[in-house]
Amino acid sequence: MRVRPLLNRLGRYGLVGVVAAAVHLAVLLGLSAALPIWIANPLAFLAASLAGYVGHAMVTFREETGGKRFARRWLVLQYAVNLAVCAILPLLLGAWAAPLLRTVVLVFTPTVLNALIWSRAARFSARQRRVMASPRIHADDLGLAEGVDEAILALAQDGLLDGASLLVEGPTATAAAARWQTLPKPLTLCLHLCLTEGPESENCPDLPASFGQLLLASVLPSRRRRLKPQIARRIEAQINRYRALTGLRQINVDGHQHIHLVPIVLDCLLLQADIHWIRTTAEPLPTGLPLKSWVSAVRDGGLLKWLVLRVLTALACPRLKKRSIHTNARFAGVLFTGRMSGAELEAAESCLNGGDLLLAHPAAEGSSHDLARHGFALSETFFRSPWRQREWQALRARAPRG
């Protein structure tokens, strides 16, 4: 620990120690008028221990605890140690110790022991937070291609995923959905709504449409009137296919290229019954990344997408709440879309807590083969990148999910 943070930590520890000592003294003086000292003093120690237990968790070691209490076992341990030391030390020192030495030992021994106990408690809390705070790992585009399915299903089989999204109009959706149902552990499978790619439909002549076109249709009345019925029909068709492939009635929804958050699309989604959960993309900005990562985020459009989706999420959340539709608290995977490995993956995960969502697009080599023929030209470009395999390898290197 560097000098300034260390001094800051020592200052906070001293402040909490002074408060605990003041509590001890106040309780002792208050109780000693009515109780014998051998009862009043342990009760005063207990009050001081409670003050230290709360203060060190909330103030001294707040970085490790996140402002939450220590496990109660540390309070029991600290109280027992303090009582034992205060009872045994005077007997051990006896009359042979000089008065000054005796005072120093009696004062500083409990102080040192308490510092060790609360430090251990803080490290324990930090470890528990790392375990409990692990975000859910989610993979998009199951059903797009055999190489994509191979990577996602392998990760799920090895306990390295918490869920995936099924692209129901993808070339391999039927086989992928069938294989997903054979996994040893049930995992979340979302409907990956797709309106920007995929096969054309006679009753939806203006679809597929780009993200920008759909966003523009959300604010232009003439375009809105023309597109909204088509979007509703396409959503209905994809929901029906999702149910046919999975047998699920209750639906969790996200979107290919996050199209589900575009207002005109969300309008249509909210008219559907049985939608339980919709993904949002409130992504915190990570810290500690090298400059080149931020350069790539600007160059590749990640920062612009991050900003647009932050706004769309802010608009969507009140509507989801009003309809009692669940969503994730926070999310990572927009800012560095397509590059979720290495420092970017670690930084994104460090910003998330348990229940938050971390998105990746893993795939095996060759996943882009002939996708354009099936109407997925954008995905063919995206999955031609070697980053898809890097994301797969980065996820494979992680510890299995609990």
Contacts in CASP RR format, 6 or more apart in sequence:
PFRMAT RR
TARGET T0000
AUTHOR 0000-0000-0000
METHOD contacts of the structure
MODEL  1
MRVRPLLNRLGRYGLVGVVAAAVHLAVLLGLSAALPIWIANPLAFLAASL
AGYVGHAMVTFREETGGKRFARRWLVLQYAVNLAVCAILPLLLGAWAAPL
LRTVVLVFTPTVLNALIWSRAARFSARQRRVMASPRIHADDLGLAEGVDE
AILALAQDGLLDGASLLVEGPTATAAAARWQTLPKPLTLCLHLCLTEGPE
SENCPDLPASFGQLLLASVLPSRRRRLKPQIARRIEAQINRYRALTGLRQ
INVDGHQHIHLVPIVLDCLLLQADIHWIRTTAEPLPTGLPLKSWVSAVRD
GGLLKWLVLRVLTALACPRLKKRSIHTNARFAGVLFTGRMSGAELEAAES
CLNGGDLLLAHPAAEGSSHDLARHGFALSETFFRSPWRQREWQALRARAP
RG
1 9 0 8 1.000
9 60 0 8 1.000
12 59 0 8 1.000
12 60 0 8 1.000
13 56 0 8 1.000
13 60 0 8 1.000
13 115 0 8 1.000
13 118 0 8 1.000
15 59 0 8 1.000
16 51 0 8 1.000
16 52 0 8 1.000
16 55 0 8 1.000
16 56 0 8 1.000
16 59 0 8 1.000
16 60 0 8 1.000
17 52 0 8 1.000
19 51 0 8 1.000
19 52 0 8 1.000
19 55 0 8 1.000
20 48 0 8 1.000
20 49 0 8 1.000
20 51 0 8 1.000
20 52 0 8 1.000
20 55 0 8 1.000
21 48 0 8 1.000
23 44 0 8 1.000
23 47 0 8 1.000
23 48 0 8 1.000
23 50 0 8 1.000
23 51 0 8 1.000
24 44 0 8 1.000
24 45 0 8 1.000
24 47 0 8 1.000
24 48 0 8 1.000
25 44 0 8 1.000
27 40 0 8 1.000
27 43 0 8 1.000
27 44 0 8 1.000
27 47 0 8 1.000
27 48 0 8 1.000
28 40 0 8 1.000
28 41 0 8 1.000
28 44 0 8 1.000
30 40 0 8 1.000
31 39 0 8 1.000
31 40 0 8 1.000
31 43 0 8 1.000
31 44 0 8 1.000
32 40 0 8 1.000
35 43 0 8 1.000
41 86 0 8 1.000
42 83 0 8 1.000
45 79 0 8 1.000
45 82 0 8 1.000
45 83 0 8 1.000
45 86 0 8 1.000
46 79 0 8 1.000
49 75 0 8 1.000
49 78 0 8 1.000
49 79 0 8 1.000
49 82 0 8 1.000
50 75 0 8 1.000
52 118 0 8 1.000
53 69 0 8 1.000
53 70 0 8 1.000
53 74 0 8 1.000
53 75 0 8 1.000
53 78 0 8 1.000
54 69 0 8 1.000
56 70 0 8 1.000
56 118 0 8 1.000
56 121 0 8 1.000
56 122 0 8 1.000
57 65 0 8 1.000
57 67 0 8 1.000
57 68 0 8 1.000
57 69 0 8 1.000
57 70 0 8 1.000
57 121 0 8 1.000
57 122 0 8 1.000
57 125 0 8 1.000
58 65 0 8 1.000
58 67 0 8 1.000
58 69 0 8 1.000
60 118 0 8 1.000
60 122 0 8 1.000
61 118 0 8 1.000
61 119 0 8 1.000
61 121 0 8 1.000
61 122 0 8 1.000
61 125 0 8 1.000
64 122 0 8 1.000
64 123 0 8 1.000
64 125 0 8 1.000
64 126 0 8 1.000
64 129 0 8 1.000
65 122 0 8 1.000
65 125 0 8 1.000
65 126 0 8 1.000
65 129 0 8 1.000
66 125 0 8 1.000
66 129 0 8 1.000
68 125 0 8 1.000
70 118 0 8 1.000
70 121 0 8 1.000
70 122 0 8 1.000
70 124 0 8 1.000
70 125 0 8 1.000
71 121 0 8 1.000
71 124 0 8 1.000
71 125 0 8 1.000
71 128 0 8 1.000
74 117 0 8 1.000
74 118 0 8 1.000
74 120 0 8 1.000
74 121 0 8 1.000
74 124 0 8 1.000
77 117 0 8 1.000
78 114 0 8 1.000
78 117 0 8 1.000
78 118 0 8 1.000
81 110 0 8 1.000
81 113 0 8 1.000
81 114 0 8 1.000
81 117 0 8 1.000
82 110 0 8 1.000
82 113 0 8 1.000
82 114 0 8 1.000
85 109 0 8 1.000
85 110 0 8 1.000
85 113 0 8 1.000
86 106 0 8 1.000
86 110 0 8 1.000
89 105 0 8 1.000
89 106 0 8 1.000
89 109 0 8 1.000
90 106 0 8 1.000
93 102 0 8 1.000
93 105 0 8 1.000
93 106 0 8 1.000
97 105 0 8 1.000
132 354 0 8 1.000
133 352 0 8 1.000
133 353 0 8 1.000
133 354 0 8 1.000
134 349 0 8 1.000
134 354 0 8 1.000
134 401 0 8 1.000
135 332 0 8 1.000
135 349 0 8 1.000
135 352 0 8 1.000
135 353 0 8 1.000
135 354 0 8 1.000
135 355 0 8 1.000
135 356 0 8 1.000
135 357 0 8 1.000
135 358 0 8 1.000
136 162 0 8 1.000
136 163 0 8 1.000
136 328 0 8 1.000
136 354 0 8 1.000
136 355 0 8 1.000
136 356 0 8 1.000
136 357 0 8 1.000
136 358 0 8 1.000
137 160 0 8 1.000
137 161 0 8 1.000
137 162 0 8 1.000
137 163 0 8 1.000
137 358 0 8 1.000
137 360 0 8 1.000
137 395 0 8 1.000
137 398 0 8 1.000
137 401 0 8 1.000
138 161 0 8 1.000
138 162 0 8 1.000
138 163 0 8 1.000
138 164 0 8 1.000
138 165 0 8 1.000
138 188 0 8 1.000
138 190 0 8 1.000
138 357 0 8 1.000
138 358 0 8 1.000
138 359 0 8 1.000
138 360 0 8 1.000
139 151 0 8 1.000
139 152 0 8 1.000
139 155 0 8 1.000
139 161 0 8 1.000
139 163 0 8 1.000
139 164 0 8 1.000
139 165 0 8 1.000
139 359 0 8 1.000
139 360 0 8 1.000
139 361 0 8 1.000
139 362 0 8 1.000
139 395 0 8 1.000
140 164 0 8 1.000
140 165 0 8 1.000
140 167 0 8 1.000
140 192 0 8 1.000
140 254 0 8 1.000
140 255 0 8 1.000
140 256 0 8 1.000
140 359 0 8 1.000
140 360 0 8 1.000
140 361 0 8 1.000
141 148 0 8 1.000
141 152 0 8 1.000
141 165 0 8 1.000
141 167 0 8 1.000
141 192 0 8 1.000
141 256 0 8 1.000
141 361 0 8 1.000
141 363 0 8 1.000
141 379 0 8 1.000
142 148 0 8 1.000
142 149 0 8 1.000
142 152 0 8 1.000
142 153 0 8 1.000
142 164 0 8 1.000
142 165 0 8 1.000
142 166 0 8 1.000
142 167 0 8 1.000
142 173 0 8 1.000
142 176 0 8 1.000
142 177 0 8 1.000
142 180 0 8 1.000
142 189 0 8 1.000
142 192 0 8 1.000
143 149 0 8 1.000
143 166 0 8 1.000
143 167 0 8 1.000
143 170 0 8 1.000
143 171 0 8 1.000
143 172 0 8 1.000
143 173 0 8 1.000
143 175 0 8 1.000
143 176 0 8 1.000
143 177 0 8 1.000
144 167 0 8 1.000
144 170 0 8 1.000
144 171 0 8 1.000
144 172 0 8 1.000
144 367 0 8 1.000
144 371 0 8 1.000
144 376 0 8 1.000
144 379 0 8 1.000
144 383 0 8 1.000
145 171 0 8 1.000
145 172 0 8 1.000
145 363 0 8 1.000
145 366 0 8 1.000
145 367 0 8 1.000
145 368 0 8 1.000
145 369 0 8 1.000
145 371 0 8 1.000
145 383 0 8 1.000
146 172 0 8 1.000
146 367 0 8 1.000
147 363 0 8 1.000
147 364 0 8 1.000
147 365 0 8 1.000
147 366 0 8 1.000
147 367 0 8 1.000
148 172 0 8 1.000
148 362 0 8 1.000
148 363 0 8 1.000
148 364 0 8 1.000
148 367 0 8 1.000
148 383 0 8 1.000
148 388 0 8 1.000
149 172 0 8 1.000
149 175 0 8 1.000
149 176 0 8 1.000
149 179 0 8 1.000
150 363 0 8 1.000
150 364 0 8 1.000
151 362 0 8 1.000
151 363 0 8 1.000
151 364 0 8 1.000
151 367 0 8 1.000
151 388 0 8 1.000
151 392 0 8 1.000
152 161 0 8 1.000
152 164 0 8 1.000
152 176 0 8 1.000
152 362 0 8 1.000
153 176 0 8 1.000
153 179 0 8 1.000
153 180 0 8 1.000
153 183 0 8 1.000
154 396 0 8 1.000
155 161 0 8 1.000
155 362 0 8 1.000
155 392 0 8 1.000
155 395 0 8 1.000
155 396 0 8 1.000
156 163 0 8 1.000
156 164 0 8 1.000
156 180 0 8 1.000
156 183 0 8 1.000
156 187 0 8 1.000
157 183 0 8 1.000
157 184 0 8 1.000
158 396 0 8 1.000
158 400 0 8 1.000
159 185 0 8 1.000
159 400 0 8 1.000
159 401 0 8 1.000
159 402 0 8 1.000
160 395 0 8 1.000
160 396 0 8 1.000
160 398 0 8 1.000
160 400 0 8 1.000
160 401 0 8 1.000
161 187 0 8 1.000
161 395 0 8 1.000
161 401 0 8 1.000
162 187 0 8 1.000
162 188 0 8 1.000
162 401 0 8 1.000
163 187 0 8 1.000
163 188 0 8 1.000
163 189 0 8 1.000
163 190 0 8 1.000
164 180 0 8 1.000
164 187 0 8 1.000
164 188 0 8 1.000
164 189 0 8 1.000
164 190 0 8 1.000
165 189 0 8 1.000
165 190 0 8 1.000
165 191 0 8 1.000
165 192 0 8 1.000
165 254 0 8 1.000
165 255 0 8 1.000
166 173 0 8 1.000
166 176 0 8 1.000
166 177 0 8 1.000
166 180 0 8 1.000
166 189 0 8 1.000
166 190 0 8 1.000
166 191 0 8 1.000
166 192 0 8 1.000
166 242 0 8 1.000
166 245 0 8 1.000
166 246 0 8 1.000
167 173 0 8 1.000
167 192 0 8 1.000
167 194 0 8 1.000
167 256 0 8 1.000
168 191 0 8 1.000
168 192 0 8 1.000
168 194 0 8 1.000
168 238 0 8 1.000
168 241 0 8 1.000
168 242 0 8 1.000
168 245 0 8 1.000
169 194 0 8 1.000
169 198 0 8 1.000
169 199 0 8 1.000
169 238 0 8 1.000
169 241 0 8 1.000
170 194 0 8 1.000
170 198 0 8 1.000
170 374 0 8 1.000
170 376 0 8 1.000
171 371 0 8 1.000
171 374 0 8 1.000
171 376 0 8 1.000
173 241 0 8 1.000
173 245 0 8 1.000
174 245 0 8 1.000
177 189 0 8 1.000
177 245 0 8 1.000
177 246 0 8 1.000
178 245 0 8 1.000
180 187 0 8 1.000
180 189 0 8 1.000
180 246 0 8 1.000
181 246 0 8 1.000
188 252 0 8 1.000
189 246 0 8 1.000
189 248 0 8 1.000
189 252 0 8 1.000
190 252 0 8 1.000
190 253 0 8 1.000
190 254 0 8 1.000
190 277 0 8 1.000
190 279 0 8 1.000
191 238 0 8 1.000
191 239 0 8 1.000
191 242 0 8 1.000
191 251 0 8 1.000
191 252 0 8 1.000
191 253 0 8 1.000
191 254 0 8 1.000
192 254 0 8 1.000
192 255 0 8 1.000
192 256 0 8 1.000
193 235 0 8 1.000
193 238 0 8 1.000
193 253 0 8 1.000
193 254 0 8 1.000
193 255 0 8 1.000
193 256 0 8 1.000
193 259 0 8 1.000
193 260 0 8 1.000
193 265 0 8 1.000
193 269 0 8 1.000
194 208 0 8 1.000
194 238 0 8 1.000
194 255 0 8 1.000
194 256 0 8 1.000
194 259 0 8 1.000
195 207 0 8 1.000
195 208 0 8 1.000
195 209 0 8 1.000
195 214 0 8 1.000
195 231 0 8 1.000
195 234 0 8 1.000
195 256 0 8 1.000
195 259 0 8 1.000
195 265 0 8 1.000
196 208 0 8 1.000
196 209 0 8 1.000
196 210 0 8 1.000
196 211 0 8 1.000
196 214 0 8 1.000
196 256 0 8 1.000
196 257 0 8 1.000
196 259 0 8 1.000
196 378 0 8 1.000
197 208 0 8 1.000
197 256 0 8 1.000
197 375 0 8 1.000
197 376 0 8 1.000
197 377 0 8 1.000
197 378 0 8 1.000
197 379 0 8 1.000
198 208 0 8 1.000
198 374 0 8 1.000
198 375 0 8 1.000
198 376 0 8 1.000
199 374 0 8 1.000
199 375 0 8 1.000
200 207 0 8 1.000
200 208 0 8 1.000
201 207 0 8 1.000
201 233 0 8 1.000
201 234 0 8 1.000
201 237 0 8 1.000
203 230 0 8 1.000
203 233 0 8 1.000
204 230 0 8 1.000
204 231 0 8 1.000
204 233 0 8 1.000
204 234 0 8 1.000
205 230 0 8 1.000
206 226 0 8 1.000
206 227 0 8 1.000
206 230 0 8 1.000
207 227 0 8 1.000
207 230 0 8 1.000
207 231 0 8 1.000
207 234 0 8 1.000
208 375 0 8 1.000
209 217 0 8 1.000
209 227 0 8 1.000
211 257 0 8 1.000
211 258 0 8 1.000
211 259 0 8 1.000
211 262 0 8 1.000
214 227 0 8 1.000
214 231 0 8 1.000
214 259 0 8 1.000
214 262 0 8 1.000
214 264 0 8 1.000
214 265 0 8 1.000
215 262 0 8 1.000
215 263 0 8 1.000
215 308 0 8 1.000
216 223 0 8 1.000
217 223 0 8 1.000
217 224 0 8 1.000
217 226 0 8 1.000
217 227 0 8 1.000
217 228 0 8 1.000
217 264 0 8 1.000
218 224 0 8 1.000
218 262 0 8 1.000
218 263 0 8 1.000
218 264 0 8 1.000
224 264 0 8 1.000
227 264 0 8 1.000
228 264 0 8 1.000
228 267 0 8 1.000
228 268 0 8 1.000
231 264 0 8 1.000
231 265 0 8 1.000
231 268 0 8 1.000
232 268 0 8 1.000
232 271 0 8 1.000
235 265 0 8 1.000
235 268 0 8 1.000
235 269 0 8 1.000
235 272 0 8 1.000
236 272 0 8 1.000
239 251 0 8 1.000
239 272 0 8 1.000
242 248 0 8 1.000
242 251 0 8 1.000
243 249 0 8 1.000
243 251 0 8 1.000
249 274 0 8 1.000
250 274 0 8 1.000
250 276 0 8 1.000
251 272 0 8 1.000
251 274 0 8 1.000
251 275 0 8 1.000
251 276 0 8 1.000
252 275 0 8 1.000
252 276 0 8 1.000
252 277 0 8 1.000
252 278 0 8 1.000
252 279 0 8 1.000
253 260 0 8 1.000
253 269 0 8 1.000
253 275 0 8 1.000
253 277 0 8 1.000
253 278 0 8 1.000
253 279 0 8 1.000
254 260 0 8 1.000
254 278 0 8 1.000
254 279 0 8 1.000
255 261 0 8 1.000
255 279 0 8 1.000
257 378 0 8 1.000
258 279 0 8 1.000
258 281 0 8 1.000
258 305 0 8 1.000
258 309 0 8 1.000
258 312 0 8 1.000
258 334 0 8 1.000
259 265 0 8 1.000
260 266 0 8 1.000
260 269 0 8 1.000
260 278 0 8 1.000
260 279 0 8 1.000
261 280 0 8 1.000
261 281 0 8 1.000
261 309 0 8 1.000
261 312 0 8 1.000
261 313 0 8 1.000
261 316 0 8 1.000
262 312 0 8 1.000
263 312 0 8 1.000
263 315 0 8 1.000
266 278 0 8 1.000
266 316 0 8 1.000
266 319 0 8 1.000
269 275 0 8 1.000
269 278 0 8 1.000
270 319 0 8 1.000
270 323 0 8 1.000
270 325 0 8 1.000
275 325 0 8 1.000
276 325 0 8 1.000
276 326 0 8 1.000
277 325 0 8 1.000
277 326 0 8 1.000
277 327 0 8 1.000
278 316 0 8 1.000
278 320 0 8 1.000
278 325 0 8 1.000
278 326 0 8 1.000
278 327 0 8 1.000
279 327 0 8 1.000
279 328 0 8 1.000
279 331 0 8 1.000
279 357 0 8 1.000
280 313 0 8 1.000
280 316 0 8 1.000
280 317 0 8 1.000
280 320 0 8 1.000
280 327 0 8 1.000
280 328 0 8 1.000
280 331 0 8 1.000
281 309 0 8 1.000
281 310 0 8 1.000
281 312 0 8 1.000
281 313 0 8 1.000
281 331 0 8 1.000
281 333 0 8 1.000
281 334 0 8 1.000
282 310 0 8 1.000
282 313 0 8 1.000
282 314 0 8 1.000
282 317 0 8 1.000
282 329 0 8 1.000
282 330 0 8 1.000
282 331 0 8 1.000
283 306 0 8 1.000
283 309 0 8 1.000
283 310 0 8 1.000
283 330 0 8 1.000
283 331 0 8 1.000
283 332 0 8 1.000
283 333 0 8 1.000
283 334 0 8 1.000
283 335 0 8 1.000
283 348 0 8 1.000
283 351 0 8 1.000
284 330 0 8 1.000
284 332 0 8 1.000
284 351 0 8 1.000
284 352 0 8 1.000
285 335 0 8 1.000
285 351 0 8 1.000
286 332 0 8 1.000
286 335 0 8 1.000
286 344 0 8 1.000
286 347 0 8 1.000
286 348 0 8 1.000
286 350 0 8 1.000
286 351 0 8 1.000
287 347 0 8 1.000
287 350 0 8 1.000
287 351 0 8 1.000
288 347 0 8 1.000
289 343 0 8 1.000
289 344 0 8 1.000
289 347 0 8 1.000
290 343 0 8 1.000
293 336 0 8 1.000
293 343 0 8 1.000
293 344 0 8 1.000
293 347 0 8 1.000
294 303 0 8 1.000
296 336 0 8 1.000
296 339 0 8 1.000
297 303 0 8 1.000
297 306 0 8 1.000
297 335 0 8 1.000
297 336 0 8 1.000
300 337 0 8 1.000
300 339 0 8 1.000
302 334 0 8 1.000
302 335 0 8 1.000
302 336 0 8 1.000
302 337 0 8 1.000
303 335 0 8 1.000
305 334 0 8 1.000
305 335 0 8 1.000
305 337 0 8 1.000
306 334 0 8 1.000
306 335 0 8 1.000
309 334 0 8 1.000
317 327 0 8 1.000
320 326 0 8 1.000
320 327 0 8 1.000
328 355 0 8 1.000
328 356 0 8 1.000
328 357 0 8 1.000
329 353 0 8 1.000
329 355 0 8 1.000
329 356 0 8 1.000
330 351 0 8 1.000
330 352 0 8 1.000
330 353 0 8 1.000
330 356 0 8 1.000
330 357 0 8 1.000
331 352 0 8 1.000
331 356 0 8 1.000
331 357 0 8 1.000
331 358 0 8 1.000
331 359 0 8 1.000
332 340 0 8 1.000
332 348 0 8 1.000
332 349 0 8 1.000
332 351 0 8 1.000
332 352 0 8 1.000
332 356 0 8 1.000
332 357 0 8 1.000
332 358 0 8 1.000
332 359 0 8 1.000
333 340 0 8 1.000
333 348 0 8 1.000
333 358 0 8 1.000
333 359 0 8 1.000
333 360 0 8 1.000
334 359 0 8 1.000
335 348 0 8 1.000
336 344 0 8 1.000
336 348 0 8 1.000
337 361 0 8 1.000
338 360 0 8 1.000
338 361 0 8 1.000
338 382 0 8 1.000
338 385 0 8 1.000
338 387 0 8 1.000
338 388 0 8 1.000
338 391 0 8 1.000
339 387 0 8 1.000
339 391 0 8 1.000
340 348 0 8 1.000
340 358 0 8 1.000
340 359 0 8 1.000
340 360 0 8 1.000
340 361 0 8 1.000
340 391 0 8 1.000
340 394 0 8 1.000
341 387 0 8 1.000
341 390 0 8 1.000
341 391 0 8 1.000
341 393 0 8 1.000
341 394 0 8 1.000
342 394 0 8 1.000
345 358 0 8 1.000
345 360 0 8 1.000
345 391 0 8 1.000
345 394 0 8 1.000
348 358 0 8 1.000
349 358 0 8 1.000
352 358 0 8 1.000
360 391 0 8 1.000
360 394 0 8 1.000
360 395 0 8 1.000
361 382 0 8 1.000
361 383 0 8 1.000
361 388 0 8 1.000
361 391 0 8 1.000
362 388 0 8 1.000
362 389 0 8 1.000
362 391 0 8 1.000
362 392 0 8 1.000
362 395 0 8 1.000
363 383 0 8 1.000
363 388 0 8 1.000
363 389 0 8 1.000
363 391 0 8 1.000
363 392 0 8 1.000
364 389 0 8 1.000
364 392 0 8 1.000
365 389 0 8 1.000
366 383 0 8 1.000
367 383 0 8 1.000
367 388 0 8 1.000
368 379 0 8 1.000
368 380 0 8 1.000
368 381 0 8 1.000
368 382 0 8 1.000
368 383 0 8 1.000
368 384 0 8 1.000
370 380 0 8 1.000
371 377 0 8 1.000
371 379 0 8 1.000
371 380 0 8 1.000
371 383 0 8 1.000
372 380 0 8 1.000
382 388 0 8 1.000
END
